[in-house]
Amino acid sequence: MNINAINRVLGFLSLIALAPLLIFSQTGQKQTISSAIPVFTVIPYEDATGLLIVPVTIEGKTYRFLFDTGAFTAIAPELDSILQLKKEGQINFVDANNIAGSASFIDLKDIAVGSLKFFNKRTALFASPLFKCLGIEGVLGNDLLSNYIVMIDPVKKQITITDQLNKLTFSRNKAAGSPVTLTQQKSPFIDTRLTHETTGAFVTVFDTGFRGFYQVSRLFAADPEMSSYFRVLDSGRIKGSNSLSVYDQNIETLETHYRMLLPELHIGNARFLDVPVQSMDKPYNALGVELLKYGACILDNKNKKFYFLPDKTTINMGDGEWPVSLGLSDDNLIITYVWDPKLRSQLEIGDQILAIGNHSYDGNNFCDLLTRIPFPDNADSEAITIKDQKGNIRKVILKKEDYD
């Protein structure tokens, strides 16, 4: 099992299973056809520790899919064995860790999301531990919905899909629309701003498969021209990658990463203050599903706009961060970096974590990290039990740090 550092020091784990570089290697893809015009359908979603699990119907039977706007629609091999579909060819793609790979693709005769039906939809087929861990049969990507308008309502836990923006109830005066650019895979990139000025606009993927709030590319963080927009609080060589690979490949490396503070982050008319972030091993910045803690959103693929509907327009996020980064090595939970200098005499990179609070990490930790947040949101301190590299076992108290 490769090392996968948690995507933020709060402990959220990135779930970008398919990067926005996935392309079809075959020509002549069949046309996806929808039978519902005009379109208006509402589906419920299950909140699986921050991730959105939705019902998707294939050939008359309903399955559980992860709704992931940063991914391409895909099914698990177990579902393929039930459907007994013919493999039509190969898809080449690059995953979140820039690891190139390929997967088979099949053509689904019919697939439905609510009352919205598609026919002869080309879909990826690949094996990944993500499916088993989350108890899902597939991934619903934005490619299936790229001609439609998608509203996510975290209060009602509903996703509305339509082709008419005026069918949705929201105030356009209070929700400034940000431009949307769709990649070849149909992943949506939107404009976010790190200042109130329009010159501070940065293109960011809106990725509902990313469990965190905001992440910054390591190359972006290291660019000296960007230093006027954020403060680098610390940097260090972190053991491992900050995101999951769809492959079981060893990517144990030492890369310089940055812990940063964004004084301002503007999304539509909402202003987030003192946003803590850690750099990630991706070539782009990402806005994750944690945005839904602060309001609803509308991804208008049809008209290439993104609307955030905040519960309040100013949100202060400077409530401290945990002082370590975590990851996996051979399915053991380990410390990948110690950000607090005061703790470096007690903790080292590579120390194994046996327990956080009363929760033990003694097996199947890959799935555990996908389905459970290591540090509770409402906790200000937590005891961890570690085994150092000499075999000594002891407890250490961790406290959230104030960036100021």
C-alpha positions, 0 to 999 in steps of 0.5 A: 500500500502506498503512503497517502498523506491526509489532504489537510492537517485536519485529517480530511482525505482527498478522493480524486480517483480520476484526474481531469486528464482522463481521455478516451483512446478510442475514436467514434464514441457513441452519442449519449442521448437523454430521453427527458426534455425538458429536465427537472429531477430531484434525487436524495444524497447520503452524507458519507462522512462528507462525501455524497452518495447518490442512487443511480439506476442501470437497466432497471436496478438502483445502485449506490454511486459516489457523486464526484464532479472531479471524476469520470463516470465509472463502475466497479468490476463487481457491477460489471460481473452482474451486468455482464457487459462487453468490454469495448476498448481501453481508456488511458488516464492519469490519476491524482498522483500523475500516475498514468494507467488504463482501464477498460470501457463499456457502453451502458445501454441505459443509465438513469439519475432520477428521471433523467435517462441516458442511452449508450453511455460510454463508462470506465471500468476499473478496480479500485479499493475506493469502491469496497471501502465506501460500499459503492458500485460506481462513480457518477462524474460530471461528464454525464451531467455536462449539459445540465444545471446541478444544484446541491442543497446541503440542508435538504440533502438533495441534488436537483438536475435541470436544464432551466436555471429559472426552475431553481429558487435562488437570488441571483443578486446575492449569488454572483456567478463565477465563470466555469470551464469544462475540461475534456473530461468535463471536470468544472474549473471555476474562478476563485479570488484570493483578494477582493480584486479581480486580479487575484482570480485563480482557476480552481477545480470544483471537486465533490470527491475531495473531502476538504475545503480548499487545497493549493498546488505545491507548484502554486505554493512555491511560486514567489510571484504568488506570495502577495496573496498568502502567507507561508507558515512553514514548509518541510519535506513530507514523506508520501503523497497527499492524495489517493491513487487508484492504483496500488503503487508505491509512491513513497517520496520526499517532497517539499510541501507548504502549510499556508494561510490565505488571508482571504478567499472569495467564492462568489459573494462569500468571503472566507477569512484566515483559511488554512491550507496545505499544499498538495501533489496536483497541478491545480488548486481544488475546492472541495465538498466541505464548501457545503458546510457554508451553503448550497451551490449551483454548478451550471454546466449548461451556461458555464456558471457557478453559483455559491449560495452562502448562509452568511457572506463572511466566514472566519475559518481561523480556528486552528489546525492540527500540528501533524500530517498523517498518512499510510505506509503498508496500511499502517497510519503514520506521521508524515510531518510534524508542523509544530517545532515544539513536538519534534522532540516527541514525534518523528516522521514515520512514527506509527499511530496506534490510536487517536482518542479511543479509536484504534488503528490496527488494521484496514486503515485505508478504508478507515481513513475513507469512512472516518475523520481521524480528528473530530470537528469539535475537538480542540485537543486529542491524545494519540498513541504512537509507536516510534521507530525503536518500538517504544509506545507512548501517548502524546497530546495534540492541540489545535494550533492558532495560526496567529 
